[in-house]
């Protein structure tokens, strides 16, 4: 079509077309993974150590969301040679976040995470905040859409989880994937400045955020166990 219709290629490559296409792609990825996770949760059998099927739905949703990167299958493991691509990370984030915050209504992981997040949000003054399916789906879709828009129009290597990766690489003393080099001609651009600022802030804010979330999660998980023990007795 782009070769036979005059101006079609320019229209498809324009922001007027790419913005709604990118938003639709983010919504499609969110909906597809959530649908598979929901179906897997209803079909898979729970194990003896947790009240719901914990790992299966997350793995199923992650595989669905990242399968396209390996097609056709003659690529082998080439898509993950230089690290886990964003599509696979986004699928895992969508599957695990939805499964634990929405479908895990009995286990200590889901209950602890929901309670910790709700308490932390209430600390900043949002007392009416409540975690439900609509809130979780909107949050997941927002992360997907914003990330895709930034990757498409401004920062191709943008990854919202990059600060967490950097902290883990530092703590575990592991060598992360080599990132693509930035053109020296753009070293003074807004992109380069934002990238440096993003990297600097991530090394400061992420450890603090991880420490606060870990402490809150541990506190409310222990509290959940204590209340369960009192109720059973």
C-alpha positions as CSV (number, residue, x, y, z in Angstrom):
1,X,0.0,0.0,0.0
2,X,2.8,2.4,1.0
3,X,4.4,1.9,-2.4
4,X,1.3,2.4,-4.6
5,X,-0.6,5.1,-2.8
6,X,1.0,8.5,-2.9
7,X,1.8,9.9,0.6
8,X,0.7,6.7,2.4
9,X,4.2,6.1,3.8
10,X,4.5,9.6,5.1
11,X,1.2,9.3,6.8
12,X,2.0,6.0,8.5
13,X,5.4,7.4,9.7
14,X,3.9,10.6,11.0
15,X,3.2,11.2,14.7
16,X,-0.5,11.6,13.9
17,X,-0.6,7.9,13.0
18,X,2.1,6.5,15.3
19,X,0.8,7.9,18.6
20,X,-2.7,6.1,18.5
21,X,-0.9,3.0,17.1
22,X,1.5,3.0,20.0
23,X,-1.3,3.6,22.5
24,X,-3.3,0.7,21.0
25,X,-0.2,-1.5,21.1
26,X,0.2,-0.9,24.8
27,X,-3.5,-1.6,25.5
28,X,-3.4,-4.8,23.4
29,X,-0.3,-6.1,25.2
30,X,-1.9,-5.4,28.5
31,X,-5.2,-7.0,27.6
32,X,-3.7,-10.1,26.0
33,X,-1.4,-10.9,28.9
34,X,-4.1,-10.3,31.5
35,X,-6.6,-12.5,29.6
36,X,-4.1,-15.4,29.5
37,X,-3.1,-15.0,33.2
38,X,-6.8,-15.0,34.2
39,X,-7.5,-18.1,32.1
40,X,-4.4,-19.9,33.5
41,X,-5.5,-19.0,37.1
42,X,-8.8,-20.7,36.5
43,X,-7.4,-23.8,34.9
44,X,-4.2,-24.6,36.7
45,X,-4.2,-26.6,39.9
46,X,-2.7,-25.0,43.0
47,X,0.3,-26.7,44.7
48,X,0.5,-28.0,48.2
49,X,2.4,-25.0,49.6
50,X,0.3,-22.0,48.4
51,X,-3.5,-21.4,48.3
52,X,-3.5,-20.5,44.6
53,X,-1.5,-21.5,41.5
54,X,1.4,-19.1,41.9
55,X,4.0,-19.6,39.2
56,X,2.1,-21.1,36.3
57,X,-0.1,-18.1,35.4
58,X,2.9,-15.7,35.6
59,X,5.0,-18.0,33.3
60,X,2.1,-18.4,30.9
61,X,1.5,-14.7,30.6
62,X,5.2,-14.0,30.2
63,X,5.6,-16.6,27.4
64,X,2.6,-15.2,25.5
65,X,3.8,-11.6,25.7
66,X,7.4,-12.5,24.6
67,X,6.7,-15.2,22.0
68,X,6.6,-12.8,19.1
69,X,10.3,-11.9,19.6
70,X,11.3,-15.5,18.8
71,X,9.3,-15.8,15.6
72,X,10.2,-17.4,13.2
73,X,11.7,-20.0,15.5
74,X,14.9,-20.3,13.5
75,X,16.2,-17.3,15.4
76,X,17.0,-19.5,18.4
77,X,18.0,-17.4,21.4
78,X,19.2,-14.5,19.4
79,X,16.6,-12.1,20.8
80,X,18.0,-12.5,24.3
81,X,21.7,-12.4,23.3
82,X,22.2,-8.8,24.5
83,X,19.8,-8.9,27.4
84,X,16.1,-9.4,28.0
85,X,14.1,-7.3,25.5
86,X,11.6,-4.8,26.8
87,X,8.6,-6.9,25.4
88,X,9.6,-9.8,27.6
89,X,10.2,-7.6,30.7
90,X,6.8,-5.9,30.1
91,X,5.0,-9.2,29.8
92,X,6.5,-10.5,33.1
93,X,5.7,-7.2,34.8
94,X,2.1,-7.3,33.6
95,X,1.6,-11.0,34.4
96,X,3.2,-10.9,37.9
97,X,1.6,-7.5,38.9
98,X,-1.9,-8.5,37.9
99,X,-1.7,-12.0,39.3
100,X,-0.3,-11.0,42.7
101,X,-2.3,-7.9,43.2
102,X,-5.7,-9.0,41.8
103,X,-5.9,-12.8,41.8
104,X,-3.9,-13.6,44.9
105,X,-6.6,-13.0,47.4
106,X,-5.6,-15.7,49.8
107,X,-1.8,-16.0,49.9
108,X,0.5,-14.0,52.0
109,X,2.4,-12.5,49.0
110,X,-0.7,-10.8,47.5
111,X,-2.2,-9.8,50.8
112,X,1.1,-8.4,52.0
113,X,1.8,-6.5,48.8
114,X,-1.7,-4.9,48.7
115,X,-1.6,-3.9,52.4
116,X,2.0,-2.5,52.1
117,X,1.1,-0.5,49.0
118,X,-2.1,0.8,50.4
119,X,-0.5,1.9,53.7
120,X,2.4,3.7,51.8
121,X,-0.1,5.5,49.6
122,X,-2.1,6.5,52.7
123,X,1.0,7.9,54.3
124,X,1.2,10.6,51.6
125,X,-2.4,11.6,52.3
126,X,-4.5,9.6,49.9
127,X,-6.7,7.9,52.5
128,X,-9.5,6.9,50.1
129,X,-7.1,4.9,47.9
130,X,-8.1,1.2,47.4
131,X,-6.4,-1.4,45.3
132,X,-8.8,-3.2,43.0
133,X,-8.8,-4.7,39.5
134,X,-9.5,-1.4,37.7
135,X,-6.7,0.4,39.5
136,X,-4.2,-2.4,38.8
137,X,-5.2,-2.6,35.1
138,X,-5.0,1.1,34.7
139,X,-1.5,1.2,36.3
140,X,-0.2,-1.6,34.1
141,X,-1.6,-0.1,30.9
142,X,-0.1,3.3,31.8
143,X,3.4,1.8,32.3
144,X,3.1,0.0,29.0
145,X,1.8,3.0,27.0
146,X,4.2,5.6,28.5
147,X,7.2,3.3,28.0
148,X,6.3,2.6,24.4
149,X,5.7,6.3,23.7
150,X,9.1,7.3,25.2
151,X,10.8,4.4,23.2
152,X,9.1,5.5,20.0
153,X,9.5,9.2,20.0
154,X,12.3,10.2,22.4
155,X,14.4,7.5,24.1
156,X,14.7,4.2,22.2
157,X,16.6,2.5,25.0
158,X,14.2,3.7,27.8
159,X,13.4,1.1,30.4
160,X,11.4,1.9,33.5
161,X,13.1,-1.0,35.3
162,X,16.7,0.1,34.4
163,X,17.4,1.6,37.8
164,X,16.4,-1.6,39.5
165,X,18.6,-3.6,37.1
166,X,21.5,-1.2,37.8
167,X,21.1,-1.7,41.6
168,X,20.9,-5.5,41.2
169,X,24.0,-5.6,39.0
170,X,25.9,-3.5,41.6
171,X,24.7,-5.6,44.6
172,X,25.3,-8.9,42.9
173,X,28.5,-7.7,41.1
174,X,27.2,-8.9,37.8
175,X,28.0,-7.6,34.4
176,X,24.9,-6.3,32.7
177,X,24.2,-6.2,29.0
178,X,26.2,-3.7,27.0
179,X,24.0,-0.8,26.0
180,X,24.1,0.8,22.7
181,X,26.4,3.7,22.4
182,X,25.1,7.2,22.0
183,X,26.1,9.4,19.1
184,X,28.7,11.9,20.2
185,X,26.9,14.6,18.2
186,X,24.0,14.3,20.5
187,X,26.1,14.5,23.7
188,X,24.8,18.0,24.5
189,X,21.2,17.3,23.6
190,X,18.3,17.2,25.9
191,X,18.3,13.4,25.5
192,X,21.8,13.0,26.8
193,X,21.2,15.4,29.7
194,X,18.0,13.5,30.7
195,X,19.8,10.2,30.4
196,X,22.6,11.3,32.8
197,X,20.2,12.8,35.2
198,X,18.0,9.6,35.1
199,X,21.1,7.4,35.8
200,X,22.2,9.6,38.7
201,X,18.9,9.8,40.4
202,X,18.3,6.1,40.0
203,X,21.4,5.2,42.0
204,X,20.0,7.3,44.9
205,X,16.3,6.9,44.8
206,X,15.9,3.2,43.9
207,X,17.8,1.8,46.9
208,X,15.8,4.0,49.2
209,X,12.5,2.9,47.6
210,X,13.5,-0.7,47.6
211,X,14.4,-0.5,51.3
212,X,11.1,1.2,52.2
213,X,9.0,-1.3,50.2
214,X,10.9,-4.3,51.6
215,X,10.5,-3.1,55.2
216,X,6.8,-2.4,54.7
217,X,6.2,-5.7,53.0
218,X,8.0,-7.6,55.7
219,X,6.1,-5.8,58.4
220,X,2.7,-6.5,56.9
221,X,3.5,-10.1,55.9
222,X,4.5,-10.8,59.5
223,X,1.4,-9.0,60.7
224,X,-0.8,-11.1,58.3
225,X,0.7,-14.3,59.7
226,X,0.1,-13.1,63.3
227,X,-3.5,-12.2,62.6
228,X,-4.0,-15.5,60.9
229,X,-2.5,-17.4,63.8
230,X,-4.8,-15.5,66.3
231,X,-7.9,-16.2,64.1
232,X,-7.1,-19.9,63.8
233,X,-6.5,-20.3,67.5
